[in-house]
Amino acid sequence: MTTRKSNSDCKPTRIGRLGERVIAGIDGSYDMGTRVAIPSQWANYAAMGYPTEQMVPSEYYGVCHSMQPDGRFGYLCGMQLRKGETVPQGLTTQRVPAGNYAKFHCPVHISQIHEEWHLVMAEWLPGSGYFLADGPCVEYYGPDFDGNTGEGGFELWIPVKKQA
């Protein structure tokens, strides 16, 4: 299992414009204490038998949305819906709008995702010259990620605006 050597390793691999995506999957509600149940949500999604031909293959997303000041948030796990396709029965969608995002490659085991989010939001963001823009934050699991072992790395995407 790979671990970060220091907080200084937490730097975006890219800050730039990303196109809109519509993610279809299953949605849940959490807070900082209950977020440990998110892996069960992923297991439920996998048990549904997706992907389908309506989805972009080999790419999975976790979308953190509807964040509340008290720490509650929505979390949708799923796959990108192909343009023009209808939402598969039993799934809901979350739109990830086009905009500027800071993308962080996290070459660590999935069990460290909470630490990675902390590094991005509490360590990098405050001194970055950017602020968090409106919109969902995204976990991206590409073709190298192995959901069975938790290895292969992942990315965190946060919507940002340059500070004036």
C-alpha positions as CSV (number, residue, x, y, z in Angstrom):
1,M,0.0,0.0,0.0
2,T,1.3,3.4,-1.0
3,T,1.3,6.3,1.5
4,R,2.1,10.0,1.1
5,K,5.5,11.0,2.5
6,S,4.3,14.5,3.5
7,N,1.5,17.0,3.1
8,S,3.7,18.8,0.5
9,D,3.0,15.9,-1.9
10,C,-0.5,17.2,-2.2
11,K,-0.5,19.3,-5.3
12,P,-3.0,19.4,-8.2
13,T,-1.9,17.6,-11.3
14,R,-4.0,20.0,-13.3
15,I,-6.1,23.1,-12.8
16,G,-8.3,23.8,-15.7
17,R,-11.6,23.5,-17.5
18,L,-13.5,20.3,-17.5
19,G,-16.6,19.5,-19.5
20,E,-20.0,18.7,-18.1
21,R,-20.7,15.1,-17.0
22,V,-23.9,13.5,-16.0
23,I,-23.3,10.6,-13.5
24,A,-26.0,8.0,-13.1
25,G,-25.9,5.8,-10.0
26,I,-27.3,5.5,-6.5
27,D,-27.5,8.3,-4.1
28,G,-27.1,8.4,-0.3
29,S,-27.0,11.0,2.5
30,Y,-24.1,11.2,5.0
31,D,-22.3,13.3,7.5
32,M,-18.7,13.1,8.7
33,G,-19.6,10.4,11.2
34,T,-21.6,8.2,8.8
35,R,-19.5,8.6,5.7
36,V,-17.7,5.3,6.7
37,A,-20.8,3.6,5.2
38,I,-20.0,4.8,1.6
39,P,-18.2,1.6,0.7
40,S,-21.5,-0.3,1.3
41,Q,-23.2,2.1,-1.1
42,W,-20.6,1.1,-3.7
43,A,-21.2,-2.6,-3.0
44,N,-24.9,-2.0,-3.5
45,Y,-24.2,-0.3,-6.8
46,A,-22.0,-3.1,-8.0
47,A,-24.6,-5.7,-7.0
48,M,-27.1,-4.0,-9.4
49,G,-25.1,-5.3,-12.3
50,Y,-23.9,-2.1,-13.9
51,P,-22.3,-0.9,-16.2
52,T,-24.7,-0.9,-19.1
53,E,-24.3,0.2,-22.7
54,Q,-25.8,3.6,-21.7
55,M,-22.7,4.3,-19.6
56,V,-19.1,5.3,-20.4
57,P,-17.1,2.0,-19.6
58,S,-14.3,1.6,-17.0
59,E,-14.7,5.0,-15.3
60,Y,-16.5,5.3,-12.0
61,Y,-17.4,8.5,-10.1
62,G,-18.3,9.4,-6.5
63,V,-20.0,12.8,-6.5
64,C,-20.2,14.7,-3.2
65,H,-23.1,17.2,-3.6
66,S,-25.6,19.2,-1.6
67,M,-23.0,20.0,1.1
68,Q,-24.5,21.6,4.2
69,P,-22.9,23.8,6.9
70,D,-23.5,21.2,9.5
71,G,-21.4,18.6,7.6
72,R,-24.3,16.7,5.9
73,F,-23.9,15.9,2.2
74,G,-25.2,13.8,-0.6
75,Y,-23.1,11.2,-2.3
76,L,-23.8,9.5,-5.6
77,C,-21.7,6.6,-6.8
78,G,-22.0,5.6,-10.4
79,M,-20.8,6.0,-14.0
80,Q,-21.0,8.7,-16.6
81,L,-24.1,8.5,-18.7
82,R,-23.4,8.7,-22.4
83,K,-24.8,11.8,-24.1
84,G,-28.3,11.3,-25.4
85,E,-28.9,8.1,-23.3
86,T,-31.8,7.6,-20.9
87,V,-31.2,7.0,-17.3
88,P,-31.3,3.2,-16.5
89,Q,-34.2,2.1,-14.4
90,G,-33.4,2.3,-10.6
91,L,-30.7,4.9,-11.0
92,T,-30.7,8.7,-10.3
93,T,-28.4,11.3,-11.8
94,Q,-26.1,14.1,-10.5
95,R,-24.9,16.7,-12.9
96,V,-21.2,17.7,-12.7
97,P,-21.2,21.1,-14.4
98,A,-18.5,22.3,-16.7
99,G,-16.1,24.6,-15.0
100,N,-12.6,25.0,-13.6
101,Y,-11.5,22.2,-11.4
102,A,-8.3,21.4,-9.5
103,K,-7.5,17.7,-10.1
104,F,-5.4,15.7,-7.7
105,H,-4.0,12.3,-8.5
106,C,-3.9,10.2,-5.3
107,P,-1.6,7.2,-5.8
108,V,-2.7,5.6,-2.5
109,H,-5.0,2.8,-1.3
110,I,-8.7,3.7,-1.2
111,S,-8.6,3.3,2.6
112,Q,-6.8,6.7,2.7
113,I,-9.4,8.7,0.9
114,H,-10.5,10.6,3.9
115,E,-6.9,11.7,4.5
116,E,-6.6,12.7,0.9
117,W,-9.7,14.9,1.1
118,H,-8.3,16.5,4.2
119,L,-5.0,17.2,2.5
120,V,-6.8,18.9,-0.4
121,M,-9.4,20.9,1.5
122,A,-7.5,21.8,4.7
123,E,-3.9,21.8,3.6
124,W,-3.7,22.8,-0.1
125,L,-6.8,24.9,-0.7
126,P,-6.3,27.6,2.0
127,G,-2.9,28.7,0.7
128,S,-3.5,27.9,-3.0
129,G,-4.8,31.3,-4.3
130,Y,-8.1,29.6,-5.1
131,F,-11.4,29.2,-3.3
132,L,-13.9,26.5,-3.5
133,A,-16.5,27.3,-6.2
134,D,-20.1,26.2,-6.2
135,G,-20.7,22.7,-7.4
136,P,-20.0,19.1,-6.4
137,C,-16.6,17.6,-5.5
138,V,-15.7,14.5,-7.4
139,E,-13.9,11.3,-6.9
140,Y,-12.8,9.7,-10.2
141,Y,-11.8,6.0,-10.4
142,G,-10.2,5.3,-13.8
143,P,-9.4,2.1,-15.5
144,D,-6.3,1.5,-13.3
145,F,-8.4,1.4,-10.1
146,D,-9.2,-2.1,-8.8
147,G,-12.4,-2.0,-6.8
148,N,-11.6,-5.4,-5.4
149,T,-8.3,-4.5,-3.9
150,G,-8.6,-0.7,-3.5
151,E,-5.3,-0.3,-5.3
152,G,-4.6,1.7,-8.5
153,G,-5.1,5.2,-7.3
154,F,-7.9,7.7,-7.9
155,E,-8.4,11.4,-8.5
156,L,-10.1,14.1,-6.5
157,W,-11.6,17.0,-8.4
158,I,-12.7,20.2,-6.7
159,P,-14.4,23.2,-8.4
160,V,-12.3,26.3,-8.0
161,K,-12.2,30.0,-8.7
162,K,-9.1,32.2,-8.6
163,Q,-9.0,34.6,-5.7
164,A,-9.0,38.2,-6.7
